[in-house]
Amino acid sequence: MSREFTIEGRIESVKLALRGAWLLLRAQRNAWIHAAATLAVVTAGLYFDVARIEWVCLVLATACVWTAEAFNTALELLADVASPEFHPLVGQAKDVAAGAVLFSAVGAAIVAALIFGPYVLGSLGRIPSGG
């Protein structure tokens, strides 16, 4: 069952994706933490005028966190519909998905520390800035 490619269809897909992103922000308090962290990373990147490759690393790390949070939220929503009553396996699945978000967030924090650490220490006069 294939549907024909149309511009209208692509626009509708983007609208639905944006709606999903908005639902993520509305439904998940952790998404607001990710949003604040994303804003802090962008602000720090602009302030320190990080190199292009550093931006690439920061964008990829940030995208990983947002993707993990979105999949975690989607899994939780589906699990709640599939098993409204508590089930230990559903609880474990939710915990594993939350663990994936934690892994990506820790990885992103390490990337940020590796990139911004030298800039911050350099601005304090401790080491030369830059990577």
N, C-alpha and C positions, 0 to 999 in steps of 0.2 A: 504494500500500500504506500505509494509515493505520492507526495503532493507536489504540484508544480511550483517552481520558484517564482515568487512575486515580491516586488518591493513592499507592497502592503503587508504581505505575510512576514517579512523581515522586520518591518516597523512594529507589527503586533508582537513579535517575539521579543524585541527590545523592551516594549512596554511591559510585558509580563515579567521579564527579568528585573526591570527596575521596581516593579511592584513587589517582587520577591525580596529584593534588597531592602526595600522600605519595611516590609514585614519583619525581616531579620532585625533591623534596628528597633522597631517597635516592640518586638516580643522578647528580645534578649538583652538583659542588663550588661552582660559581658561584651556585647557588640558596641555599647557606648564606651566601654574601656578600650576596646580596639580602635574605636574612632578617635578617642583622645590620644592614644599612642600614635596613631597614624598622623594626626595633626602635629604632634610633638616631633615626630621624625621628619616630616616635611619642613617644618619650621627650622629645625636644627640643620637639616641639609642645605636649606637656603642661606641660613646665617653663616655656616662654615664654608659655603660654596664648595661642596664636595665634588669630587671628580665624577665623570660620566659613569665609569665602571662601578663606583661606589653607589651611585643612584640606581644602577641596574640591580645590584645586590640588595639594596634597601627595598626597591619595588618588588622584587621577587619574594623576599622574606615577608613583606607586608601582605602580598597577595596570598601567600601560603596560609598565613594566619586567618585572613578573611575567608578563604576557601574552606579551611578546616571548620571554622565556626559555622559557616553556612551548611556544610554537610552534617555537622553535629545537630544543628537545629532541625534540618529536614528529617534526619533519622529519629529524633525525639518526637516530632509531630506524627510521623508515620507509626512509630511504636505505640504512641498513645491511642491512635485510632485502632490499630490491630489488636492491642491488648489493654483495654481501659482498666481492667483489674490488674493489680500488681502481679508480675511474673518475674521470678528471679533471673531468667535468661534475658528478658527485656531490660531489666535493671543493669545486668552486666554489659549488654550491648550499649546502653547509654553511657555507662562508665568508660568503656573502651573508646567511644567516640569523643567523650570529654577529654580523655587522655591524649587523643590525637591533637586536640586543640592545644593542650598544655605543651606537648612536644614542639609544635610549630611555634608557639609563643616563646618558649625558652630559646629555640633556635634563632628566632628573630631578634630576641634580646641580645644574644651573643653576637650576631651580625652587627647590630647597632653599637654594641660596646667596642667591637673590633674597629669599626669605622669611626665612631665619634670619640673614642678614648684618646687617640693621639691628638685630635683637634682640641679637645677640652684640656688635656694636659699641656699642650703647646700654648694655649691661651693663658694658662697659669704660669707660663715661663719654665716649665719643667722639661719638656722635650720638644723638638721641632714638630710642627703640625703636618698633617697629610699622611698618606699611606705609603 
